[in-house]
Amino acid sequence: MKRGAKLLVQVAGATLGIAVLVTLGDLVAIYTDVASLQIIRLISGIIGFGLGILLVPQMVAGMLGGLRRLSADALATTLIGALIGLTASALLAYPLSFLSSPLRIVAPIAAAICITYLAITIMHDRPHDFMEWVKSIRPISTATPPVTGIVDTNTPTRKSILLDTSVIIDGRITDISKTGFLTASLMVPNFVLNELQYIADSGDALRRKRGRRGLEVLNVLQAECPIPLEITDIDVSEVREVDSKLVALARHLSVPIMTNDYNLNRVAGLQGVTVLNLNDLANAVKAAYLPGEELTVKVIQEGREHGQGVGYLEDGTMVVIEEGRYHLNRMLEVIVTKVLQTSAGRMIFAKIVE
């Protein structure tokens, strides 16, 4: 079968070479006398036969070798891109055939090569966008809607939330899941689990401690929390970095990411992925204080400006107290003068009650 396939490729290459070179010979003959037309065709055919039978099999073998090295997803996107490009080229071939010679011969071939290459490149760069577009196409359904109250057990009744490495190491997700506010299941990809294991095996003592804490948090989530925890082996083969894999997987599954990583938050938001930031949640549930309210705060350190002292409320909110540096390590009754919301959290400015 291999010999037969090789023979077919050689015959096809020779035929293609003869056709192309004879066509080029005809174009050259336009500018010569008619008597030399047959000679030009004969020479072009011989050259085309030689080039076709030698070069085309090597080109086909190279293409097949490249296709074998592609992953299943990359191969699918390549074939889809080629199909789209060839279809568009076929639609353009008819209007281009009305051009004057030799453009009516060269233009369709050039258009087919360029459009097919462009379609394959776009499909390789943005496969998930294409899949999301396909999913968004819904045929108009004439089926009767299901009766209210009947739940199909084969359809998931809740969505999932992807957990980032940083939010697992943080540990607050266990307390949040125990409260019952989360209704979606939690999902941890294997590549995040592998990163946690890599951190836990690190030679640096602090990183090793953080990695082991993350693994302990996952054990608590699986054993004690009411929210289901799923370890999935879904991977994104064309992406290498963990954060990029997480964003691509979230887009593919149409699920949000829970994190407290500022950079991942921004990158995911730019790509249209919903982000659940634990720091934003922590700031949102902090008690609200208005100017004029009185607080009791212990001054623990000096502030950045002259005379300022700094203390903290039980929820971690920073309180900057005027003239507080002169009362270090003392409990003070203060009155709120201003509340400032920053990217790092909420900050309260106050002065000592006279």
Order of alpha helices (4+ residues) and beta strands (2+ residues): alpha-alpha-alpha-alpha-alpha-beta-alpha-alpha-beta-alpha-alpha-beta-alpha-beta-alpha-beta-alpha-beta-beta-beta-beta-beta
